[in-house]
C-alpha cells in the first residue's frame, strides 16, 4: 500500500510539472516570432494657390490647404521679366529665405489659408499701353515632420516620386 501511495504521489507531481512546463519554457526562452502587419497610408497633400485680385501692380497671393489634407509648411517665389524687380510684403507672416523663396512662418493646417503675400513690380512703367506683364508665382509644400522630442520641422530636400507613362 505504501508503494501505491508513492507511485500516486510521483504521478501527481509529474502531472503538475507537465501542466506548468509551457509557462516555464516561455519564461526561459529569449526568441519569439510575430507575423502580420498594418499598411500605413499617408494622408494626401492638396494645397491650392489663389490670386484673388491684382491692383496697383501687386499680386495678392493666398495659399489654402484642403479640408481633408495634412498639416504642411509652405514657401512661395515669384518670377517676372528681367527688366523689372519684384518687391515682397508678407508682414510678420512671411520670412525671406536665402534661396529666393518666402516662407510662411506657421504650420498650415487642413482647412486653413495663409495671410496674403503681396508681390509688387518695382518701378513699373507709367504707360500700360502696348505692354504685357506676366508675374508667375510658384509655391511648394512639404508635410510637417516631427523629431524624437515631438518638435515639428520641415524637410525641403524630400522628393516626391512621379509615375510617368508614355503614350500608348
C-alpha positions in Angstrom: 0.0 0.0 0.0 2.9 2.3 0.8 4.3 1.6 -2.7 1.0 2.7 -4.4 0.9 5.9 -2.4 4.5 6.8 -3.5 3.6 6.0 -7.2 0.4 8.0 -6.9 2.3 11.0 -5.4 5.0 10.8 -8.1 2.4 10.7 -10.9 0.7 13.7 -9.3 3.9 15.7 -9.2 4.8 14.8 -12.8 1.3 15.9 -14.0 1.6 19.2 -12.1 5.1 19.8 -13.6 3.9 18.9 -17.1 1.0 21.3 -16.8 3.3 24.2 -15.9 6.1 23.3 -18.3 4.9 25.6 -21.2 4.9 28.6 -18.8 8.3 27.8 -17.5 9.6 27.2 -21.0 8.2 30.6 -22.2 9.9 32.3 -19.2 13.3 30.9 -20.2 13.1 31.4 -23.9 14.7 34.5 -25.5 13.3 34.3 -29.0 9.8 34.9 -30.4 8.3 35.4 -33.8 5.4 37.7 -34.8 3.7 37.9 -38.1 1.3 40.3 -39.7 1.3 44.0 -40.3 -0.7 47.1 -41.0 -0.3 49.2 -44.1 0.0 52.8 -43.2 -1.4 55.2 -45.9 -0.1 58.7 -45.7 -2.7 61.4 -45.9 -2.8 63.4 -49.1 -1.3 66.8 -49.5 -3.6 69.0 -51.5 -2.9 72.8 -51.5 -4.1 75.5 -53.9 -2.9 78.9 -54.7 -5.4 81.8 -55.1 -4.6 85.2 -56.6 -7.8 87.0 -55.7 -7.0 90.3 -57.2 -4.4 92.3 -59.0 -4.3 96.0 -58.1 -1.6 98.7 -58.3 0.8 96.4 -60.0 0.6 94.0 -57.0 -0.5 90.3 -56.8 -2.2 89.2 -53.7 -1.2 85.6 -53.2 -3.1 83.3 -50.7 -2.4 79.6 -50.4 -5.0 77.2 -49.0 -4.8 73.7 -47.6 -7.7 71.2 -48.3 -10.1 70.2 -45.5 -9.0 66.5 -45.7 -5.3 67.2 -46.2 -2.3 67.0 -43.8 -0.5 69.9 -42.0 2.2 71.4 -44.2 4.8 74.0 -44.4 4.6 76.5 -47.4 7.1 78.5 -49.4 6.5 80.8 -52.4 8.5 82.6 -55.1 7.6 84.9 -58.0 9.2 85.5 -61.3 8.8 88.2 -63.9 10.7 89.6 -66.9 14.4 90.5 -66.4 13.7 94.3 -66.8 11.8 94.5 -63.5 12.3 93.8 -59.9 9.8 92.3 -57.5 9.1 93.5 -54.0 7.5 91.1 -51.5 5.4 92.1 -48.5 4.1 89.4 -46.2 4.2 91.3 -43.0 5.2 89.2 -40.0 3.7 86.1 -41.5 6.2 85.6 -44.3 10.0 85.4 -44.0 12.5 85.7 -46.9 14.9 82.8 -47.3 18.4 82.8 -48.8 17.1 80.8 -51.8 14.7 83.5 -53.0 11.6 81.8 -51.5 9.4 83.4 -48.9 8.5 81.0 -46.1 5.2 81.0 -44.3 6.1 81.2 -40.6 3.5 78.8 -39.3 2.2 75.3 -40.0 -0.7 75.4 -42.5 -3.3 73.0 -41.0 -6.1 71.4 -43.0 -8.9 73.9 -44.0 -6.7 76.9 -43.3 -5.3 79.6 -45.6 -2.2 81.8 -45.4 -2.4 85.5 -45.0 -1.7 87.5 -48.2 1.8 87.6 -49.6 1.9 90.8 -51.7 4.2 90.7 -54.8 4.6 94.1 -56.4 6.5 95.1 -59.6 9.1 97.8 -58.6 9.5 100.8 -60.9 6.7 99.7 -63.2 6.0 101.7 -66.4 3.6 104.5 -66.1 2.1 103.9 -69.5 0.4 100.5 -69.8 -0.5 100.7 -73.5 1.1 98.0 -75.7 2.9 96.3 -72.8 2.1 92.9 -71.3 3.3 91.7 -67.9 3.3 88.3 -66.5 4.3 87.6 -62.9 4.3 83.9 -62.3 4.1 82.7 -58.6 5.1 79.2 -57.7 4.8 77.6 -54.3 5.8 74.4 -52.7 4.5 72.5 -49.7 6.1 69.8 -47.6 4.4 67.7 -44.8 5.2 68.6 -41.2 7.7 66.1 -39.7 8.5 65.6 -36.0 11.8 64.8 -34.3 12.2 62.4 -31.5 11.2 65.0 -28.9 7.9 65.8 -30.8 9.1 69.2 -32.2 7.9 69.9 -35.7 10.3 70.6 -38.6 10.4 70.7 -42.4 12.5 68.9 -45.0 12.5 70.7 -48.3 15.0 68.1 -49.7 12.4 65.4 -49.8 11.5 64.5 -53.4 8.1 63.0 -54.5 8.2 60.0 -56.7 6.5 60.7 -60.0 4.9 57.9 -62.1 5.1 58.8 -65.7 3.5 56.9 -68.6 4.3 57.3 -72.3 1.6 57.5 -75.0 0.3 54.1 -75.7 
